[in-house]
Amino acid sequence: MPPYTGDALVLRTYKLGEADRIVSILTRRHGKVRAVAKGVRKTKSRFGARLEPPTHIQLQLYEGRSELHIIDSTVIARCQLIGASSWKTWWRLRPSSSSA
């Protein structure tokens, strides 16, 4: 399957081994997805700070062998504190950056 590129909202992160992290994200096309970000807990990783809740990111995902996907790259689209009651409204009202 080709990689999926799109916007996502980071919901939660879990530690996985010494250097990896499982990230729960909310995407427009696939809904709630769990993905593995490899090497993000290493000291020199620039990738890890982008995956903290509640960050809005643009990412590229590959489908993994199990139910977990693999995050290939991320870019911060917006980082702000979003209350639990307002994130659903924000996600619905935010204009879509993809034109398809």
C-alpha positions as CSV (number, residue, x, y, z in Angstrom):
1,M,0.0,0.0,0.0
2,P,1.4,3.5,-0.8
3,P,2.1,5.9,2.0
4,Y,-0.7,8.0,3.4
5,T,0.1,11.7,3.7
6,G,-2.2,14.1,5.6
7,D,-3.1,16.1,8.7
8,A,-3.4,14.5,12.2
9,L,-3.9,15.5,15.8
10,V,-1.6,13.7,18.3
11,L,-3.9,12.3,21.1
12,R,-1.5,10.2,23.2
13,T,1.9,8.6,23.3
14,Y,3.2,5.4,24.8
15,K,6.8,4.2,25.3
16,L,7.9,1.2,23.3
17,G,11.3,-0.3,24.0
18,E,14.3,1.9,24.5
19,A,14.1,4.2,21.5
20,D,10.6,3.9,20.0
21,R,7.2,5.3,20.8
22,I,3.6,4.4,19.9
23,V,1.5,7.4,19.0
24,S,-2.3,7.6,18.9
25,I,-3.4,10.1,16.3
26,L,-6.6,11.3,14.8
27,T,-6.7,11.7,11.0
28,R,-9.4,12.9,8.7
29,R,-9.3,10.0,6.3
30,H,-8.7,7.0,8.7
31,G,-10.0,8.3,12.0
32,K,-8.1,7.2,15.1
33,V,-4.9,5.4,14.2
34,R,-2.0,4.0,16.3
35,A,1.4,4.2,14.8
36,V,5.0,3.5,15.7
37,A,7.6,6.3,15.6
38,K,11.0,4.6,15.5
39,G,14.0,6.2,17.2
40,V,12.1,9.2,18.7
41,R,13.3,8.7,22.2
42,K,16.9,8.9,21.3
43,T,18.8,11.9,22.7
44,K,19.6,13.5,19.3
45,S,16.2,12.9,17.8
46,R,14.5,16.0,16.4
47,F,11.5,13.9,15.5
48,G,10.2,13.2,19.1
49,A,9.2,16.6,20.2
50,R,6.8,16.9,17.3
51,L,4.8,14.0,18.5
52,E,3.6,15.3,21.9
53,P,-0.1,15.9,22.5
54,P,-2.0,18.1,21.5
55,T,0.1,18.9,18.4
56,H,-1.4,19.2,15.0
57,I,1.0,17.7,12.5
58,Q,1.3,16.8,8.8
59,L,2.7,13.3,8.5
60,Q,3.5,10.4,6.3
61,L,2.4,6.9,7.3
62,Y,3.1,3.5,6.0
63,E,0.9,0.5,6.7
64,G,2.7,-1.9,9.0
65,R,2.5,-5.7,9.2
66,S,0.2,-5.6,12.3
67,E,-2.5,-3.1,13.2
68,L,0.2,-0.4,13.9
69,H,1.3,1.9,11.1
70,I,4.8,3.3,10.8
71,I,5.4,7.1,10.9
72,D,7.9,8.1,8.3
73,S,8.1,11.9,8.6
74,T,6.3,14.8,10.4
75,V,6.0,18.5,10.2
76,I,4.4,20.7,12.8
77,A,1.3,22.4,11.4
78,R,0.1,24.0,14.6
79,C,1.0,23.6,18.3
80,Q,-1.4,25.0,20.8
81,L,-3.2,24.0,23.9
82,I,-6.6,22.6,23.0
83,G,-9.1,21.8,25.8
84,A,-10.8,18.5,25.7
85,S,-14.2,20.2,25.0
86,S,-13.0,22.3,22.1
87,W,-10.7,20.0,20.1
88,K,-13.6,18.3,18.2
89,T,-15.0,21.7,17.2
90,W,-11.6,22.9,16.2
91,W,-11.0,19.8,14.1
92,R,-14.3,20.2,12.3
93,L,-14.0,23.9,11.6
94,R,-10.3,23.8,10.5
95,P,-10.1,24.3,6.7
96,S,-8.7,21.3,4.9
97,S,-5.2,21.8,3.5
98,S,-5.5,19.0,0.9
99,S,-7.5,19.7,-2.2
100,A,-8.8,16.4,-3.5
